[in-house]
Amino acid sequence: MLEIVTKVASIILLDIVLSGDNAVAIALATKRLDEKSRKKAIFIGTAGAIVLRVLLMLIAIQILAIPYVKIIGSLLLFYIAYDLLVANEEPDDSSKATTSFMSAIGTIMVADLIMSLDNILSIAGVASDNQWLALLGLAISIPLIIFGSQLVLGLMDRFPILVWIGALLIAYTAGKMFIEDHLTADFVNHIVPNISHTIVIPLMFCVVLFLFYQLFSRKKVQSYK
């Protein structure tokens, strides 16, 4: 009994720690929507993401064993960070409301799935192959992510600079995932020994995101004004 309680407590702690970046991604994806559409998008997107998480939970170890999966996931996550940053800089356009709503749901599901690869594996490890405990961890993550995204949304409305911070956090997460792949880790460590164990590569992803925005997006955003 004590072992189960300890595992449940560990899963809850993991959920609190690991759900932060997911909440930021959801907040960024829905920031351009009106309040009513936000709630719907968060509910539908999170529900879809949870279904994908359950499926992913069953095959997480096999997926992570596939070559290059973390590289591909990190690049997709980087694109999401870039796309969300650009979308949140464009002026409002009511004619795009439906597309934005569906796009927000899709972004929530894809971003959550990618960012949850390691999270799910961590929870599965704590659960020690006990599927009920693993599913409990997923159930606990639902209110944490929804509440967290609502909190972040409120802060972003008050402090627009948090949009940039959120996008950079997602880019940083993408960088961490990129360097966790054995192929990239071995390659960069051959150039600079043990660099994969530092924050250099994740920070480089943040710098590249900033440069991409400055080089390719500012003119596009200004054309809307």
C-alpha positions in Angstrom: 0.0 0.0 0.0 2.8 2.4 0.9 4.5 1.6 -2.4 1.4 2.5 -4.4 0.9 5.8 -2.4 4.6 6.7 -3.1 4.2 6.0 -6.8 1.0 8.0 -7.0 2.7 10.9 -5.2 5.7 10.7 -7.6 3.4 10.7 -10.6 1.5 13.8 -9.3 4.8 15.5 -8.8 6.0 14.6 -12.3 2.8 15.9 -13.8 3.2 19.2 -12.0 6.8 19.6 -13.2 6.3 18.2 -16.8 2.9 19.9 -17.6 4.3 23.4 -17.7 5.5 23.5 -21.3 2.3 21.9 -22.5 0.2 24.5 -20.8 2.3 27.3 -22.4 1.9 25.7 -25.9 -1.9 25.6 -25.4 -2.0 29.2 -24.2 -0.1 30.4 -27.2 -2.2 28.3 -29.6 -5.5 29.8 -28.3 -4.4 33.4 -27.4 -5.9 34.8 -30.7 -9.3 33.3 -30.1 -12.2 35.0 -28.3 -12.9 33.8 -24.7 -15.7 31.4 -25.7 -13.7 29.9 -28.6 -10.7 29.6 -26.3 -12.5 27.4 -23.8 -13.9 25.2 -26.6 -10.5 24.8 -28.3 -8.8 24.0 -25.0 -11.4 21.4 -24.1 -11.5 19.7 -27.5 -7.8 20.0 -28.1 -6.9 18.7 -24.6 -9.4 15.8 -24.9 -7.9 14.8 -28.2 -4.4 15.1 -26.8 -5.3 12.9 -23.9 -6.7 10.2 -26.2 -3.4 10.4 -28.2 -1.5 10.2 -24.8 -3.3 7.0 -23.9 -2.4 5.4 -27.2 1.2 6.7 -26.9 1.5 5.3 -23.4 1.0 1.8 -24.8 3.8 2.1 -27.4 6.0 4.9 -25.9 9.1 2.8 -25.5 8.8 1.4 -29.0 8.3 4.9 -30.5 11.3 6.3 -28.7 13.4 3.4 -30.0 12.7 4.4 -33.6 15.8 6.2 -35.1 15.5 9.9 -35.7 12.1 10.2 -34.0 13.4 12.8 -31.5 15.1 14.8 -34.2 11.9 14.9 -36.3 9.8 15.7 -33.2 12.2 18.5 -32.1 12.0 20.1 -35.6 8.2 19.9 -35.6 8.2 21.5 -32.2 10.5 24.3 -33.3 8.2 25.0 -36.3 5.2 25.1 -33.9 7.1 27.7 -31.7 7.9 29.8 -34.8 4.3 29.5 -36.2 2.7 30.5 -32.9 5.0 33.4 -32.5 4.1 34.7 -36.0 0.4 34.1 -35.5 0.3 36.0 -32.3 2.0 39.0 -33.9 -0.5 39.2 -36.8 -3.5 41.6 -36.5 -6.9 40.3 -35.7 -9.0 39.2 -38.7 -12.5 37.9 -38.0 -12.6 36.3 -41.4 -10.0 33.8 -40.2 -11.8 32.9 -37.0 -12.9 29.4 -38.1 -9.5 28.5 -39.5 -7.8 29.8 -36.3 -10.2 27.7 -34.1 -9.4 24.5 -36.0 -5.8 25.4 -36.3 -5.6 25.9 -32.5 -7.1 22.5 -31.8 -4.6 20.8 -34.2 -1.7 22.7 -32.7 -2.7 21.7 -29.2 -2.9 18.0 -30.1 0.3 17.9 -32.1 2.4 20.0 -29.6 1.1 18.1 -26.6 1.8 14.7 -28.3 5.4 15.7 -29.2 6.1 17.3 -25.8 4.7 14.3 -24.0 7.0 11.7 -25.4 9.5 11.8 -22.5 6.8 12.8 -20.0 4.8 9.6 -20.8 7.9 7.5 -20.6 8.8 9.0 -17.2 5.3 8.3 -15.8 5.3 4.8 -17.3 8.7 4.2 -15.6 7.4 5.4 -12.2 4.2 3.3 -12.7 6.5 0.2 -13.2 4.3 -1.3 -16.0 1.1 -0.8 -13.8 -1.2 0.6 -16.5 -3.8 1.7 -13.9 -1.2 3.9 -12.2 0.0 5.2 -15.6 -3.6 6.1 -16.6 -4.0 7.8 -13.2 -1.0 9.9 -14.1 -2.7 10.9 -17.4 -6.0 11.7 -15.6 -4.2 13.9 -13.1 -2.5 15.8 -16.0 -5.8 16.9 -17.5 -6.9 19.5 -14.9 -3.2 20.6 -14.4 -2.8 21.4 -18.1 -6.2 23.0 -18.5 -5.8 25.1 -15.3 -2.2 26.0 -16.2 -3.1 27.1 -19.7 -5.9 29.3 -18.4 -3.5 30.9 -15.9 -0.8 31.5 -18.6 -3.4 32.9 -21.0 -4.5 35.5 -18.4 -0.9 36.5 -17.8 -0.2 36.7 -21.6 -3.1 39.1 -22.0 -1.7 41.3 -19.3 2.0 41.0 -20.3 2.4 40.5 -24.1 6.2 39.8 -23.6 5.2 36.4 -22.2 4.2 35.4 -25.8 7.9 35.6 -26.7 9.0 33.9 -23.5 6.5 31.1 -24.2 7.7 30.6 -27.7 11.3 30.5 -26.6 10.4 27.9 -23.9 8.9 25.7 -26.6 12.1 26.2 -28.8 14.2 25.4 -25.7 12.2 22.2 -25.2 12.7 21.4 -28.9 16.5 21.8 -28.5 16.5 19.5 -25.5 14.6 16.8 -27.5 17.0 17.3 -30.5 20.1 16.7 -28.4 18.6 13.7 -26.6 18.7 11.7 -29.8 21.7 9.4 -29.8 22.7 10.4 -33.4 22.8 14.1 -32.7 24.4 13.7 -29.3 27.2 11.5 -30.7 27.8 14.0 -33.5 28.0 17.2 -31.4 30.0 15.4 -28.7 32.6 14.4 -31.3 33.0 18.1 -32.2 32.8 19.5 -28.6 33.2 16.8 -25.9 30.1 16.5 -23.5 28.3 19.5 -25.1 25.1 17.4 -25.2 25.1 17.5 -21.4 24.9 21.3 -21.3 22.2 23.8 -22.3 24.2 25.1 -25.3 22.1 23.3 -28.0 18.7 24.2 -26.4 19.8 27.9 -26.2 21.0 27.8 -29.8 17.4 26.7 -30.8 16.1 29.8 -29.0 18.6 32.0 -30.8 17.7 30.5 -34.2 14.0 31.1 -33.4 14.7 34.8 -32.7 16.8 35.1 -35.9 14.2 33.3 -38.0 11.5 35.7 -36.8 13.7 38.7 -37.4 14.8 37.6 -40.9 11.6 36.0 -42.3 8.6 37.2 -40.4 8.8 40.9 -39.5 8.1 42.0 -43.1 5.2 39.6 -43.4 3.7 40.9 -40.1 4.2 44.5 -41.1 2.4 43.8 -44.4 -0.8 43.2 -42.4 -0.7 46.6 -40.8 
